[in-house]
Amino acid sequence: MDWYSIFKFLHVTSAVCWVGGGAVLMFLAILAGRAKDDDAQMVVIKQTASLATVWFIPASLATVVFGLVVATIGGLWGSAWVILGLAGFASTFLTGLLLLEPQGRKIGALIAEGQMVDAVAAGKRLLSISKFDYSVMLVVIIDMVMKPGLTDVVVLAVMAAIVAGGAIVFLGPVLARTPAAPASA
């Protein structure tokens, strides 16, 4: 066994923990939504928020750190798929930082104020943002498995279509529901 294989194993294992854990929680939230069970949805949202700092952030950071080590040991820095994978990580990091984390704080504040109807609505927005984030993660998985070069136009087009489709289907309604500023008198 060599260092490349060890760090590749650690990279894949941490990615499974990160993506798999979130996928299960998102699936539970979807099931609760389909059952019209707002209480169950809020439980999943609370669990997700509590796992953010102890599971998801460490797993995502481990994934990228081990991936950087693998790319360095393997001499892969010139590969388009490595750069695309890092761009996907950056996208999910920014989605978490700029969209998911503020939405989670908003939900926490609404719950603390006893505004459960608004908290549930905010939770549904959070789920839509998470679905977009997972469409990007799907693209990163495709990228890691297919390892496209710049000449693999079909694979790159499919990846771009998934991200664009995810943005339209999942983020579009969220952004359209953003309340406008009140009109001045």
FENMO-V681115 format. One record per backbone hydrogen bond with DSSP energy under -1.0 kcal/mol. NH is the residue of the N-H (numbers start at 1). CO is the residue of the C=O. If there is no record, write none. Layout:
BEGIN
NH,CO  NH,CO
END
This chain:
BEGIN
6,2  7,3  8,4  9,5  10,6  11,7  12,8  13,9  14,10  15,11  16,12  17,13  18,14  19,15  20,16  21,17  22,18  23,19  24,20  25,21  26,22  27,23  28,24  29,25  30,26  31,27  32,28  33,29  34,30  35,31  36,33  37,32  41,37  42,38  43,39  44,40  45,41  46,42  47,43  48,44  49,45  50,46  51,47  55,51  56,51  57,52  59,55  60,56  61,57  62,58  63,59  64,60  65,61  66,62  67,63  68,64  69,65  70,66  71,67  72,68  73,69  74,70  76,71  79,76  83,79  84,80  85,81  86,82  87,83  88,84  89,85  90,86  91,87  92,88  93,89  94,90  95,91  96,92  97,93  98,94  99,95  100,95  101,96  103,99  104,100  105,101  106,102  107,103  108,104  109,105  110,106  111,107  112,108  113,109  114,111  115,110  116,114  119,115  120,116  121,117  122,118  123,119  124,120  125,121  126,122  127,123  128,124  129,125  130,126  131,127  132,128  133,129  134,130  135,131  136,132  137,133  138,134  139,135  140,136  141,137  142,138  143,139  144,140  145,141  146,142  147,143  152,149  153,151  156,152  157,153  158,154  159,155  160,156  161,157  162,158  163,159  164,160  165,161  166,162  167,163  168,164  169,165  170,166  172,167  175,171  176,172  177,173
END
